[in-house]
Amino acid sequence: MKGLKAYVKRLEDEVKRRFVGNEEAVHVLTLNLLHERSTALIRAPRGRGKSTLMLLFLRGIFGDDFVVISGASEIKRGEVIARLHIPSLEREGVERVIWSAFVKAPGKGIDEVNRLNPYTASNIYHLLQFGEVWAYGQRYVVGDFVLFANENPGDPTTFTHPPPFYDRFDVSVQLSALSLSEKFRLQKLTESYGSIVESMPQVIDFDTLREARREVAEVEVDVDLRALMNVLVRDLQACVRNRDISRVRPPALCEGCHFVHGVCSMVREGPSERATLVLLNLAKAKEWLDGSVTEDDIYRLAVYALAHRMELVRHDRGVEELERVLRRQRELNEERRARRQWAILERLYRGFSRDLYKLAKEIAVEDLVFAEELMKLEEEWLAKGLVRPEETIRQRLMLDGEL
């Protein structure tokens, strides 16, 4: 295992030697490589090095053997998915499908995702979603791969892609501008290397990376950290007024809600379950590569797993607002720990207790996710005659028909 770690760390080091700034983003992109069919999205305004960073990673893993398509050009179906072999069709009447180099290559890059036309984006979406592509009635199963993409969402030529498209990317990183000292470093690097991208050596081959991925998949993450991930994502999803199916969106939906000051009121559209899976993969990778993973790490990694797969009420503030939400979330979890509320809930799962139930109802008034779980237990207790409808937390919060 030490040998595999050395390869991965050298890859990260070689990228950092050539890419100035944004070191945390580079580390997250490295961690994200350590699971099957990894996908990463690099976001930034023009001139921040999006394409450079993408190409450095691809060259470090595949040398020159990778395929990049560009949304800035008029991409044909044959370049993205497949084309028919016309001579076979003309001579034999056989529809022989020639699958594109992009589909078959384990190293894939997409430059300027935001400029892909909707038809091309839908084909890529299917590839990322199901690991397969279809053309002319034939199916091609895509094996393991590495995919990097970049975009400038503020580009005036941007197409509006639906949220599910972005949800298929494991992580997204937002590149920041260089400081004055970093600009001088970049100038020196350019003079030293000439072409920063061309100077990047192939550090690790794909077979070796796949061995590392298999080892990372076997890593066991602490059960408390798994619980933290699940609670974090659920807190950002939960809404007593069924936000996911309501035509009214926050903040209007939150007017008069009992939980109007909760974390849920800061979220217009919550993350999908993929966020939990991505966080777990990143936690395994960090444990394997760095030797440990902590609660602090989970909150930092959450920024990269959530930024592109949820919409906040104050979306104009970008990642800064997401970090504020996560700070609030952390405070909530500290309060939960102080109240020992999950221990109380666990004891209620094992059996009904009138005293614990009374305490749990007081907690539920302040905690939506806890209230959800308590209501499920109340349904069982109502059926057994252990509680009366008028004393339930649902009745107290007046949520009939809403949850």
ROLO-377601 format. One record per residue (C-alpha): residue in one letter; x, z, y. Coordinates in steps of 0.001 Angstrom, whole numbers, padded with zeros to 6 digits, always signed. Last residue first. Layout:
<pts>
AXZY;...
</pts>
This chain:
<pts>
L-044917+006591+015701;E-047483+005667+018330;G-050857+006014+016597;D-050976+009733+017212;L-048005+010753+019362;M-049619+013622+021238;L-046347+015594+021332;R-047984+018708+020013;Q-050148+016761+017582;R-047138+015028+016125;I-045316+018360+015979;T-047986+019644+013642;E-050193+022643+014386;E-053491+020749+014822;P-053096+018884+011525;R-052907+022122+009487;V-049867+023062+007420;L-049239+023923+003748;G-052326+022066+002532;K-050354+019990+000017;A-051213+016699+001742;L-050393+018259+005110;W-047027+019429+003768;E-046086+015912+002655;E-047050+014396+006006;E-045244+017250+007759;L-042005+016274+006028;K-042176+012815+007551;M-042980+014376+010910;L-039852+016535+010681;E-037674+013453+010194;E-039073+011726+013247;A-038851+014915+015324;F-035123+015180+014516;V-034703+011629+015779;L-036657+012442+018944;D-034847+015652+019858;E-036104+018052+022529;V-039598+018829+021206;A-038151+018551+017703;I-036027+021682+018248;E-039096+023830+018948;K-040820+022314+015921;A-037816+023160+013735;L-037992+026835+014725;K-041642+027055+013664;Y-040856+025217+010428;L-037988+027605+009736;D-040356+030564+009998;R-043079+028956+007866;S-040655+027877+005147;F-041346+024767+003044;G-038782+023757+000434;R-035594+021791-000197;Y-036203+019340+002643;L-036842+022356+004885;R-033354+023643+004064;E-031872+020268+005026;L-033773+020322+008316;I-032347+023720+009213;A-028832+022565+008331;W-029392+019512+010525;Q-030454+021803+013356;R-027389+023972+013458;R-028375+024674+017073;A-024736+024404+018230;R-024262+021231+016196;R-027348+019667+017697;E-026147+020546+021187;E-022793+018902+020452;N-024655+015845+019170;L-026596+015607+022416;E-023394+015820+024458;R-021932+012972+022378;Q-024987+010850+023002;R-024697+011400+026723;R-021075+010265+026530;L-022204+007287+024455;V-024730+006290+027105;R-022040+006490+029798;E-019741+004291+027696;L-022559+001773+027370;E-022991+001807+031149;E-019312+001036+031716;V-019512-001736+029116;G-021898-003728+031298;R-023150-002306+034596;D-025805-005018+035000;H-027336-003912+031699;R-028833-000816+033301;V-031769-000756+030877;L-029339-001383+028036;E-029391-004298+025622;M-027941-004089+022122;R-025769-006185+019797;H-022928-007288+022071;A-021691-003900+023299;L-022456-002067+020051;A-019490-002486+017670;Y-016834-002524+020392;V-018171+000548+022194;A-018768+002248+018837;L-015035+002131+018124;R-014465+004634+020927;Y-017217+006974+019712;I-015987+006732+016117;D-012395+007387+017169;D-013334+010600+018966;E-015112+011744+015812;T-011849+011277+013924;V-010082+008680+011767;S-006727+009205+010084;G-003692+007458+008617;D-003453+004651+011147;L-003885+001674+008795;W-006059+003101+006016;E-008083+005602+008061;K-008459+003015+010815;A-009647+000360+008362;K-012159+002698+006761;A-013504+003678+010184;L-013750+000020+011211;N-015707-000846+008071;L-018023+002136+008611;L-018606+001169+012229;V-019425-002395+011149;L-021936-001178+008579;T-023649+001078+011121;A-023842-001709+013705;R-025269-004054+011082;E-028363-001866+011076;S-029422-003564+014307;P-028782-002213+017786;G-031468-001082+020239;E-033274-003092+022887;R-034044-001667+026340;V-031933+001458+025913;M-031526+004118+028598;S-034849+005776+027742;C-033617+006294+024167;V-030821+008550+025426;G-033449+011074+026487;H-034869+011741+029942;V-038207+010021+029275;F-038569+011830+025936;H-042122+013081+026542;C-043099+009621+027754;G-044902+009439+031108;E-043207+006193+032083;C-040899+005156+029252;L-042496+001756+028645;A-041868+000813+032286;P-038133+001544+031842;P-038207+000152+029205;R-040096-002838+027832;V-043800-003568+027630;R-044736-006125+024992;S-044255-003459+022348;I-042893-004404+018925;D-039357-002993+019091;R-040258-000356+021684;N-042531+001410+019252;R-043720+004110+021654;V-041875+006965+019967;C-038608+005025+020288;A-035582+005284+018003;Q-032903+002568+017924;L-030117+004151+020008;D-030583+007527+018328;R-030572+005757+014951;V-027173+004202+015651;L-025576+007520+016559;V-027262+009401+013726;N-025967+006943+011126;M-022453+006913+012545;L-022303+010709+012789;A-023528+011071+009214;R-020728+008809+008006;L-018300+010955+009996;D-019640+014088+008319;V-019294+012443+004888;D-015585+011769+005424;V-014723+008101+004815;E-013532+007016+001373;V-011170+004032+001287;E-011854+001536-001515;A-012777-001328+000836;V-009452-000820+002617;E-007572-001638-000584;R-009520-004857-001112;R-008967-005855+002496;A-005223-005327+002129;E-005180-007673-000849;R-007177-010179+001213;L-004558-009984+003952;T-001868-010774+001393;D-003794-013846+000231;F-004287-014915+003846;D-000606-014984+004652;I+001045-012432+006928;V+003444-012803+009836;Q+003082-016469+010735;P+005228-016634+013847;M+003914-016768+017446;S+006270-018847+019603;E+003755-021674+019903;V+001211-019295+021435;I+003532-017873+024094;S+004920-021273+025017;G+008199-020771+026841;Y+009037-017545+025063;S+011301-015846+027589;E+010000-017437+030804;T+006409-016856+029725;L+007233-013308+028727;K+008860-012619+032087;Q+005809-013915+033935;L+003520-011817+031744;R+005530-008679+032493;F+005259-009370+036244;K+001475-009676+035869;E+001426-006418+033914;S+003085-004614+036843;L+000352-005873+039191;S-002480-004937+036847;L-003948-007541+034526;A-007678-008221+034441;S-009782-006706+031666;L-010683-008328+028348;Q-014068-007429+026873;V-013953-007040+023100;S-016786-007856+020720;V-017074-006626+017164;D-018680-007662+013898;F-020163-010923+015153;R-023477-011686+013449;D-025374-009733+016124;Y-024337-012411+018609;F-026626-014960+016952;P-029404-012403+016496;P-029447-011864+020303;P-030515-015469+021002;H-028039-017901+022608;T-028529-018818+026259;F-026365-021859+026891;T-023595-021426+029455;T-022640-024265+031825;P-022514-021877+034810;D-019846-019770+033028;G-020707-016095+033407;P-020837-015469+029663;N-017190-016559+029307;E-016732-016939+025587;N-014396-016438+022662;A-014561-016772+018909;F-012435-015540+016044;L-013298-016077+012395;V-011374-014868+009374;F-012554-016048+005970;D-013744-015174+002466;G-015588-017934+000669;V-018171-020333+002062;V-020778-021474-000429;Y-021676-025128+000077;R-025239-026285-000449;Q-026618-029819-000729;G-029897-031218+000594;Y-028197-033457+003129;A-026283-030506+004574;W-026513-026767+003903;V-024042-024024+004771;E-023187-020719+003124;G-021938-017233+003931;F-025513-016086+004613;Q-025549-014843+008211;L-022252-016202+009489;L-022859-019674+008072;H-026483-019648+009227;Y-025419-018706+012765;I-022835-021498+012747;N-025574-024032+012043;S-027808-022469+014709;A-024987-022624+017270;T-024518-026343+016651;Y-028208-027029+017308;P-028333-024694+020321;N-025446-026459+022104;L-022182-024564+022104;R-021113-023687+025647;N-021315-019904+025231;V-019098-020115+022161;E-016228-021194+024389;D-013581-021771+021714;I-014626-021204+018138;G-011860-020390+015661;K-011743-020451+011876;G-009042-019514+009357;P-010402-019676+005810;A-010828-023446+006244;K-013659-025056+004254;V-016420-024966+006869;F-014166-025978+009764;A-012580-028775+007692;S-016022-030290+007328;W-017751-030840+004003;I-017869-034401+002751;V-021247-034962+001109;R-021686-037795-001380;E-025145-039253-001161;V-025002-041802-003975;G-026437-045299-003497;E-023435-046652-005353;R-021835-049118-002958;E-023506-048215+000344;L-023830-044472-000233;S-020353-044173-001689;P-018928-046163+001233;I-020814-043913+003756;H-019385-040574+002665;L-021986-038393+004336;R-020989-035809+006896;A-020567-032035+006894;I-020799-028758+008812;V-019081-028411+012193;E-017100-031616+012630;G-019658-033746+010793;R-022455-032374+012955;K-020748-033696+016064;I-019208-031541+018753;E-019441-032824+022320;S-016606-030819+023829;A-016702-027518+025726;G-018082-025706+022699;S-014721-026123+021051;I-013873-026159+017368;V-010770-024490+015990;V-009442-025032+012475;F-006606-023158+010768;D-003421-024089+008899;D-000798-023988+011650;G+000453-020530+010712;F-002502-018886+008967;I-002253-015162+009714;G-000114-014924+012868;R-001339-018345+013985;L-004956-017155+013886;F-004134-013909+015699;L-002176-015635+018454;L-004831-018345+018744;M-007614-015876+019530;L-005470-014011+022057;T-004539-017241+023828;S-008128-018465+023879;K-009331-015329+025628;G-006332-015073+027983;R-007966-013788+031176;G-008114-017169+032941;R-011860-017602+032932;P-014056-014513+032792;A-013847-012415+029629;R-015317-012017+026150;I-013575-012093+022767;L-015912-012190+019764;A-014778-011124+016305;T-015831-012078+012788;S-014462-010729+009508;R-015583-012384+006298;E-014233-009567+004121;H-012821-006424+005677;L-009495-005560+007297;L-009519-008052+010162;N-011638-005661+012212;L-008756-003217+012422;T-006588-005883+014076;L-009323-006784+016569;V-009671-003082+017367;H-005912-002819+017955;V-005913-005837+020264;A-008802-004345+022259;E-006904-001063+022586;E-003862-002941+023899;N-005773-004752+026642;G-002550-005550+028497;V+000023-008318+027972;F-000246-010594+024953;R+003060-011819+023569;R+004671-008645+022246;K+001172-007300+021518;V+000500-010171+019090;E+003797-009552+017299;D+003042-005828+017051;E-000427-006425+015607;L+000956-008764+012942;R+003752-006282+012244;K+001173-003584+011685;V-000690-005751+009185;Y+002459-006642+007254;A+003694-003039+007233;K+000320-001835+005994;L+000568-004195+003029;G+004004-002865+002136;K+002866+000736+002382;M+000000+000000+000000;
</pts>
